[in-house]
């Protein structure tokens, strides 16, 4: 079987490697891929958002499955375009991907169907938004309504910071059209947990819990990034909490999307906060998270290709998906300055010295036969072990073997307790 994976980051590297383990898969393309993905798939020079290019390639090369992984092409309707040409595609259609593409849609959905989440209000006018902030005080959370590369959220600890975030988004155009509308949310407290689930429109199967680290620096300081590391499982996600989430969040969300005429098929990501009043939804993503995927898929024992086909066919309830009884830690090596300005083209050395981890490439390219940096998040060094503490130790031991100029990584991935 032939598979085309859309995207070119660490998440796509993890997906490609998982698919390559399937005895049914003998050919993988990745568009556009990266320097590491090239070891497991044939990279194709097509942008992840080039719907016409992907459709044309698929019509010519006839993949048995196209896996649309990133948020942008999903929100733009790539799955719809592929299906219109009779091409089998994994991922939600455009009308379901809106659960991530519009935070105001997601909040309104949760309100309508009584799914626990933070209190909120939606604004397109900065003056009204600022008045709301002054009325409610800080801390408070400001979110760009649309897709903003994981950087559209400001957890403002002061009113001044919140007002600046609103002006930045609505008046300053920092996130383009994605920030023309903002969602202002109640500030919640408690441990954060990410739970990804395979969903076939009506059935769902959750993956092991994980936790992301969004802030650029240790102790959750600095600006939000796309994610500086992740680990699985969460230290806080007990069986009882999992059952509560299944009953009050997971199943109700899938049922709500179906009731709205937007059946969700693909991977649905639940960003949760375990508050003193119970689990609440912080955000939904309409796809595999990054870097949670690198940690979680490292624990998958079942055939990902078979799972994806069961999702498309609405037969997820017939699958017995197995996960290893272990733990995983992914530490992201980023370019110095990320998520703001950073340099590219830095040669990466030491990859051959890594012994106990899998190195997922995120922002790399091949230049003159050498692996060089080509993005903000460069590598995800991911180790598995019987316990989380062992996985953390193994990952960091291998991180120290890898070098490139101005490399930056957090020192507390998996260590923080909240």
N, C-alpha and C positions, 0 to 999 in steps of 0.2 A: 504493500500500500504506500501511496505517496501523500505527504502532508506538507502544506505551506503554512508557516507561522508568520504572523504579521507583527513587526516590532523589532527593536534592536537594543534592548537593555538587559539588565541582569535577570529580570523576570522571564524574558523570552529565552535566555540561555538556559534557565532552569526548566522551562517547559520543553524546549528542544531536547535536553538531556533526558528528561523523563519519557518523552515520546520515543526516543532512540532505544530505550530499553524494551519496547514492545516487540515481540517476535513478528508481529504483523506489519511493522513499519520498516520499509527498506530504503526509503528516500525521503529526506527532509530538505525543504528550501526555507530560507528565512529572509524576509524583506523588511528593512534593509540588512539586518544582522549586524555583527560587529567582529572585532578581531578574534574573540574567543569562540563565538558561535560558529565561526568558519571551520573549527575543528570537528564539529558534529553535524553541520548542515551546510548546504551550498547557499552562500549569501547572494541575494539578488538586489540590484541597485534600483529599488523602488521605494519611495517614501511610504511610511506607514499610513499617511493620510491620503495617498494617491489612489482613490477608489477606482477610477477608470484604469489605471495602470495595473492594479491587482486583479481586476476582473479580466483584463486582456491577457495577462500572464496565465491566469487560471484557465481561460478558454483554450489557450495554446498548449499548455502543459498538462492539463487534466488531473489536478490533484484529487485524491479521494476525500480529502478533508482540508479545509482552510480554517485555521485557528486565529481569530481576531483577538489580540490580547490587549492593546492599549486603549485608553479611554477615548481619545479623540476620534479614531476611525469608527468606533462603536457609536458615538454620539452623532457622527455624520451619516450613519446608515450604511456602513460597508457590508454588514451581514445581509441587509435587505437587498442591496445591489447584487451580491453574489447569488442569493437565493432566486432572484428574478431571472438569472441565467441558468438555473438548474444546478448550481454549484453548492455542494454540501458545506455548511459553515457552522462553526462553533462560536457562540457568543450571542448576546441579546440583540434583538432588532432595535431600530432607532427609538421606537415609541416606548420600549422598556428601559433602554440605556439612559433615558431622561432621569431615572432615579438617582443617577450620579451627575448627569449633565446640568441639572437645575436643583440647587439645594432648596429653593422655595417649593418646588414640586414635591420633593421628598418630605419636607416639613408638613406641608398641607396634607399629604397622604397619611402621615403618622397621626396627625390631629384628627382626620376624618375617621380613621379606623382604630383609634384609641391605642396606638402603639407608643410605649413610654419614651419620651424624649425631652430635651430641655425646652422651656418656654422660649418663645421667639416672636419677632416681628420682622416684616420685609419692607425695604425702602428703596426708592429710586431717586429720592431727593435728599441731598446731604443735609439741608437745614432741618428737615423732619427727623432724620436719623440722629442728628446731633441733639435735638430736643429730647428724643427718646433716651439717649445715653445720659443726659443730665438729669432726667427724671428718675432713671433706674440706678445710676451710679456704677461703680466698678468694684471688683473685676467683672468683665463682660467680654463676650466673644463676638468678633466681627468676621463674617465670611463673605467672600465674593460668591455670587450666586452660581456662576458657571465654572468651567474647568480652568484651573490656573496652575497646572503642573505641580499640584500638591503644596503650593506656596500661598494660597489665597486666604489663609486663616490667620487671624491675629487674636491671641489670647491677651487682652489688654488688662493690665493690673491697675491702670489709672484712667480717669476720664480723658485726660489729655492724649494718652496713647490711643484710646478708642476713637476719639474725634479725628486724630491724625490718620488713622487707618481708613476711616470713612471717606475723608477728603481725598486720600491717596487713590482709593478705588473708584469713587463716583466722579469726582472733579478732576483728579489727576490722570485718570485713565491708565493706571499702572497695569491692570490686567485686561486692558482692552474691553471688548464687549462683555467679557465674563464678569467684570466688576461694575458694570453699569447699574446693576441691582445688587444690594447687599442684604444678607440675613443677619440680624443681631440676635444673639442667643444668651439666655441665662447661663451663668458660669456654674459648672458642675464640679464636684470633687469626687475623688476615688480613683482606684487603679483603672487604667485603660486596658482593654483586651480587644484583639482582632479575631473574629471568627469568619472564615471563608466557607462557603457552601456551594456544592454542585446543585443546580436547580434545573428541572426539566419542564417548568411551566406550572406544575402542581406538586411534584414531589421534591424533597430536598435531602441532601446528605451532607452533614457538616464535616469539615476537616478539623484536625487538632487545633486548639487555640494557639494564638501567638500574641506577641506584643512588639509594636514598632517603637522607634525612637526618632521623633520628628525634628527635634531641635539640633542645631549644628554642633553645639559644644556640650561638654560634660555637665552633669547635674541639671540637664534640661535648660540650658542657657543658650542665648543667641537666637538667630532667626529660624523660622520653620524651613525645613528642607523637604525633599521628596522621601526622606527616610535615611537615617545614618546607621541603621542596623536593626535586627530583629531576632527574637528567640522564640522557641516553641518547646514545651507548652508554657502557658501563663502560670505564674505562681499562685494566682488567686482564683482561677476558673475551676471551681469544684463541680462535682456531678450535680449537686443540688442547684447551683447557679445555672449550669448548662440546661437543666430541665426547665427552670424558670424562663430562660431565654427562648427555648424551643416553644414554650406555650404562649408567651406574651409578645415575642418579637419575631422569631424566625418564621414560624408557620403563618402567623397573621400577615406578615409582609408579603409572602408569596401569594397568599389568598387575596390580599388587597390588590396586588398588581393584576391578578387574573380577573378580579371583579371589575377593575377599571378598563378591561379590554386591552391590557398591556402584559400578557403572560410573559414571565421572565424565564429565559433559557440561557444557561451559561454558568458563570461563577458570580455569585452575589457575595459581596464583602460587607460584613457588619462591623462597623467601628463602634465599640461599646464602652461605656463607663459604668463601673460597678459602684454606684452611689450608695450612701447610707439608706436611701429609700428604694434600693433595688436597681437592677440593670436598666440602663437607658441608652438609646441609640444616639451616638454623636454624628455619625455619617454613614452613608451607603456608598459603596463603589460597585460599578457594574462589571467588574473583572477581577482577575487575580491582583492582589496587592503587591507592592514592591517596596521593601525587600522581604515581606512576610513569605512570599512564594518560595524564595530561595531556602528559607528555613523549613517551611511546611512540606514542600514537595520532596525534600531530602528524606522525609519520613514515610513517603508513600511506598507501599509494597505491591499494590494492585497495578493493573495495566492502564495508564492514563488514556491511551488511544481508545480502549474499550469503554472507559468511563465517558469520554466525550461523545462517543457514538450513542451510548445509552441515553445521555442527556438530550441529544438531538431527536432521538426516536421516542422520547417520553417514557423510557423504560428504566429510569433510575431506580425505581423500587425493586427491580429484579437484580440489582447489583449488590454484592457483598464487598464493600470497599474496605481494604485492610491497611492499617497503619502500624509502623514499628512502635514498640513500647520503649521509646528512647527520647532523647531531647536533641535539639539543634540550636546552633547560634550562628548568626550571620553578622559579620562586622564589615561595614562599608568603608573602603578607602576612597576618599574624595580629593578633588583638586583643591589646592589652597585657595581660599577666597569664596568657595562655593557656600551658599547658593547665590552669591552676588557675582562679581566679576572674577574670572579665573583664566589661566592660560592653558592652552592645549599643546599637543605634540611632544610631551615629555616622555622619554624612553622609560619603559617599565622593566626592571630587572628583578631576579630572584624568584620568578614564577616556577622555575624548575626545582627550586629548593623546597617547595611546599610538600609536606608528607602526609599530614593527617586531615586535610581539609580539601574541599572542592572550591575552586576559585571561579565564581560566576562573573563573566565580563559584562560591564554595563556601558561604560563610555571608553571603549578602546578601538583602535584601528591598527592596521598593518601598514608600515611605511618603511620601504627599503629593507624588507624582511624582518623588521623589528616591531614589537608591540609597543604602541605609544598611546598616550591619553588623548581622548577626543570628546570628553564630556565632563560634567560636574561630578557625578558619582561614577567612579572608574571601575572598581572591583567590589565584589561581595565575597569575602572569605568565610566559608560555611563549613562547620564541623558538626558531626553527630557523635553522641556518646551515650552511655547508659544513664547518666545524670546531666542536668543542665550545667552544674558547676564544671564538670569535666569537659563538656562541649565548649563552654566559654574559654577554658584554659587552652584547649587544643586550637581553637580559632585564633586567639591572640598570639599563641606561639608561632603560628604560620604567618600572621600579619607582619610580624617583626622581620620576616625573611624577605619581604617584598619592598622594593624601593622605587620611587620616582620623585623628581624634584618638587618640593612643596606639598608632598602628600600629607593629607590630614585625615585623622579618624578619632572617634570618641574612644575613651578608655573605660567606659562604664556600661557597655552594651550587655544587657542581661543581669547586671549587678543591682540596679536600683530596685527597691522593694515596693515602690508605689507607682 
